[in-house]
Amino acid sequence: MCIRDRIEALIKERLNRLTVTQRNILDIACIEGEFFSAEVIAALLGLTEEDVIQELTSGLGKQCNLVSTVNVEWLASGQKISRFKFNHILYQKYLYGALTPIERARRHASVGLWLESLDKDDKNEKALLLSWHYEQAGNFWKAVQCLLEAAENALNLSANQEALIHLEQGLELLKSLPEVKERFGLELALQQYRAVALTSLKGYANAEAGKATSRALKLASQIGDSQLECRILAQISGYHISRSEFTVATALIEKMIAMGCLLYTSDAADDLLCVDLGGRRILKKKNTDV
């Protein structure tokens, strides 16, 4: 018997000594990873938080030496999170591997929903963790939405490279989704943020940023959002101007004028109503009478 098989046999022997409740607690704990929280386990098993913490501290902790306490964290919402960890990662990996794919998917979904319900205002902060749980659950719609939120949060912190990683992962997951309007909307947002990240990292004339914006334009047209299409046209025009491709930029500007959604104005215009076009300010028309 090889060393790996011996270790697994020893782990299995230790886990077989546990009560049903103890094993159920660890089966939920392993879903979160090496570190986990008592409150998640209590919520998913329908037990009191006090009973779960007592079992983790005493039975599974001091007696079985399988887990140990880490700390207590208080969220802005007032929710307490009591954190524990497996004393060895091999315990977590064994427990996780012993679950069937359906069991893992269902529990990842449940953990994701519970974490998402904790603090709505803190959703962006835990968006990356949520995306992982929903991806493991097979809910790629939610996973992509969370990756989009994680990318937005990274962009707000000027962490453009990190945002780009989240966006590329989101685009990869999109391939698993059916080609419906909702998917086009998600990809449009991903491509727009991708263009922002690439522009910040590599400059206005970056070819990949231009491709991302062009793809966003095509998606806006498919969705039928003419106002957004105008805005993206302005962005692409600015891209071509930065590359001294004035003929292409002029054609795009003429298309915008033909669509009747833009009106040239001064630099004093409200930022919320304007888009930038190579240093020139453009005001979006609200209706045909403007």
C-alpha positions in Angstrom: 0.0 0.0 0.0 1.4 3.4 -1.0 1.8 6.3 1.4 -1.3 8.1 -0.1 -3.5 5.1 0.4 -2.3 4.7 4.0 -3.0 8.3 4.8 -6.5 8.0 3.3 -7.1 4.8 5.3 -6.1 6.5 8.5 -8.4 9.5 7.8 -11.3 7.3 6.9 -10.8 5.3 10.2 -10.8 8.6 12.2 -13.9 9.9 10.4 -15.8 6.6 10.9 -15.7 7.2 14.6 -17.7 10.4 14.4 -21.4 10.7 15.2 -23.8 11.4 12.4 -24.1 15.0 13.5 -20.4 15.5 13.6 -20.0 14.0 10.1 -22.8 16.3 8.8 -21.1 19.3 10.2 -17.8 18.4 8.6 -19.5 17.7 5.3 -20.8 21.3 5.2 -17.5 22.7 6.5 -15.4 21.1 3.7 -17.5 23.0 1.1 -16.1 26.4 2.2 -12.5 25.0 2.2 -9.7 24.8 4.7 -11.4 27.7 6.7 -15.1 27.7 7.4 -17.7 29.4 9.6 -20.0 27.9 12.2 -22.9 30.1 11.2 -23.0 28.7 7.7 -23.1 25.1 9.0 -25.8 26.0 11.5 -28.0 27.6 8.9 -27.7 24.8 6.4 -28.2 22.0 8.9 -31.0 23.7 10.8 -29.0 23.6 14.1 -28.4 26.4 16.6 -25.2 28.3 16.3 -24.4 27.6 19.9 -24.7 23.8 19.3 -22.5 23.9 16.3 -19.8 26.0 17.9 -19.8 23.7 21.0 -19.4 20.7 18.8 -16.6 22.3 16.7 -14.8 23.5 19.8 -15.2 20.5 22.1 -16.1 17.3 20.2 -14.4 17.8 16.8 -11.8 20.1 18.3 -10.4 19.1 21.7 -11.6 15.4 21.6 -11.0 14.5 17.9 -8.4 17.1 17.1 -9.8 17.6 13.6 -10.5 21.3 13.7 -9.5 24.4 15.7 -10.8 27.9 16.3 -9.5 30.9 14.3 -11.3 34.1 15.3 -14.7 35.8 15.5 -15.6 38.5 12.9 -18.5 41.0 13.1 -20.0 42.3 9.8 -21.4 45.8 9.4 -24.9 44.3 9.5 -24.3 43.0 13.0 -23.9 39.3 11.9 -21.3 37.4 13.8 -19.0 35.0 11.9 -17.2 32.3 14.0 -14.3 31.0 12.0 -12.7 27.6 12.3 -10.2 25.6 10.2 -9.3 22.0 9.6 -6.1 21.0 11.4 -4.8 19.5 8.2 -5.9 20.3 4.6 -6.0 16.5 3.9 -9.1 16.2 6.1 -10.9 18.8 4.0 -9.8 17.3 0.8 -10.9 13.8 1.8 -14.3 15.0 3.0 -14.8 17.0 -0.2 -13.8 14.2 -2.4 -16.2 11.8 -0.6 -19.2 13.8 -1.6 -21.0 13.1 -4.9 -20.9 15.8 -7.7 -24.6 16.4 -7.0 -24.0 16.8 -3.2 -21.2 19.2 -3.8 -23.2 21.3 -6.3 -26.2 21.6 -4.0 -24.1 22.5 -1.0 -22.1 25.1 -2.9 -25.3 26.7 -4.1 -26.7 26.7 -0.5 -23.5 28.2 0.9 -23.5 30.8 -1.9 -27.0 31.9 -1.2 -26.4 32.1 2.6 -23.2 34.2 2.1 -25.1 36.5 -0.4 -27.8 37.1 2.1 -25.5 38.2 4.9 -25.0 41.8 3.9 -26.3 43.2 0.6 -24.1 46.3 0.9 -21.0 44.1 1.2 -21.8 42.1 -1.9 -19.0 43.5 -4.0 -16.4 42.7 -1.3 -17.3 39.0 -1.4 -18.2 38.8 -5.1 -15.2 36.7 -6.0 -15.9 34.1 -3.3 -19.6 34.0 -4.4 -18.5 33.5 -8.0 -16.5 30.4 -7.0 -19.3 28.8 -5.0 -21.8 29.4 -7.9 -19.4 28.1 -10.5 -18.9 24.9 -8.4 -22.7 24.7 -8.1 -23.0 24.8 -11.9 -24.9 28.1 -11.8 -22.8 29.9 -14.4 -25.3 32.8 -14.7 -24.8 33.8 -11.1 -21.0 33.0 -11.3 -20.6 35.4 -14.2 -22.6 38.2 -12.5 -20.4 37.9 -9.4 -17.3 38.0 -11.5 -18.6 41.1 -13.1 -19.1 42.7 -9.7 -15.6 41.6 -8.6 -14.1 43.2 -11.7 -16.1 46.4 -11.1 -14.8 46.5 -7.5 -11.2 46.0 -8.7 -11.6 48.7 -11.3 -12.8 51.1 -8.6 -9.6 50.4 -6.8 -7.5 50.9 -9.9 -6.6 47.2 -9.8 -6.8 46.9 -13.5 -4.8 43.7 -13.9 -6.9 41.9 -11.3 -10.1 43.2 -13.0 -8.9 41.8 -16.3 -8.4 38.3 -14.8 -12.0 38.3 -13.5 -13.3 39.5 -16.8 -11.5 36.9 -18.8 -12.8 34.2 -16.4 -16.3 35.5 -16.9 -16.0 35.5 -20.7 -14.8 31.9 -20.5 -17.8 30.8 -18.3 -20.2 32.5 -20.7 -19.3 29.9 -23.3 -21.4 27.4 -21.2 -24.5 29.6 -21.4 -27.2 29.6 -24.2 -27.1 32.4 -26.7 -30.1 34.4 -25.4 -30.6 38.1 -24.7 -29.5 37.8 -21.1 -26.2 36.3 -22.1 -25.6 39.1 -24.6 -26.2 41.6 -21.9 -23.7 40.0 -19.6 -21.1 39.8 -22.3 -21.7 43.4 -23.3 -20.9 44.5 -19.7 -17.8 42.2 -19.5 -16.5 43.6 -22.8 -17.0 47.2 -21.8 -15.2 46.7 -18.5 -12.5 44.8 -20.4 -12.0 47.7 -22.7 -11.7 50.0 -19.7 -9.1 47.8 -18.0 -7.0 47.3 -21.2 -7.1 51.0 -21.9 -5.9 51.8 -18.4 -3.1 49.3 -18.6 -2.0 49.8 -22.2 -3.3 53.1 -23.5 -6.2 54.4 -25.6 -4.7 53.0 -28.8 -4.5 49.4 -27.6 -5.8 47.0 -30.3 -7.3 44.5 -27.8 -9.3 47.4 -26.1 -10.5 48.3 -29.6 -11.7 44.8 -30.3 -13.5 44.6 -26.9 -15.3 47.9 -27.7 -16.2 46.7 -31.2 -17.6 43.5 -29.8 -19.6 45.5 -27.2 -21.0 47.6 -30.1 -22.2 44.5 -31.9 -23.9 43.2 -28.8 -25.6 46.5 -28.1 -27.0 46.3 -31.6 -28.2 42.7 -31.1 -29.9 43.7 -27.8 -31.5 46.7 -29.5 -30.2 49.4 -27.1 -29.8 52.4 -29.5 -28.6 54.8 -26.7 -25.9 52.5 -25.6 -25.0 51.8 -29.2 -24.5 55.6 -29.7 -22.3 55.8 -26.6 -20.1 52.9 -27.7 -19.8 54.4 -31.2 -18.4 57.5 -29.6 -15.9 55.4 -27.7 -14.8 53.6 -30.8 -14.5 56.9 -32.6 -12.2 58.1 -29.9 -10.2 54.9 -30.2 -9.6 55.4 -33.9 -8.8 59.1 -33.4 -6.1 58.1 -30.9 -4.6 55.8 -33.6 -4.8 58.7 -36.2 -7.4 56.7 -38.2 -9.4 59.7 -39.0 -11.3 58.3 -42.0 -12.8 55.5 -39.9 -13.5 57.9 -37.1 -15.3 60.3 -39.4 -17.5 57.5 -40.7 -18.5 56.5 -37.2 -19.3 60.1 -36.3 -21.5 60.4 -39.4 -23.3 57.2 -38.3 -23.9 58.7 -34.9 -25.3 61.9 -36.4 -27.5 59.8 -38.7 -28.9 57.9 -35.7 -30.0 61.3 -34.3 -28.9 60.7 -30.7 -26.0 63.2 -30.4 -25.6 66.9 -30.2 -22.3 68.7 -30.0 -21.9 71.0 -27.0 -19.3 72.8 -24.9 -17.0 71.4 -22.3 -19.3 72.9 -19.7 -21.9 70.2 -20.3 -22.9 67.9 -17.4 -20.6 64.8 -17.3 -23.6 62.5 -16.7 -25.1 63.5 -20.0 -21.9 63.4 -22.0 -19.4 61.1 -23.7 -15.9 61.9 -24.6 -14.8 61.8 -28.2 -11.1 62.4 -28.6 -11.2 65.4 -26.3 -14.5 66.7 -27.8 -17.6 66.7 -25.6 -20.8 65.3 -27.0 -24.3 65.6 -25.3 -26.7 62.7 -25.8 -30.1 63.8 -27.0 -33.0 62.7 -24.8 -35.6 63.1 -27.6 -35.9 64.4 -31.1 -36.9 67.9 -29.9 -33.6 68.6 -28.1 
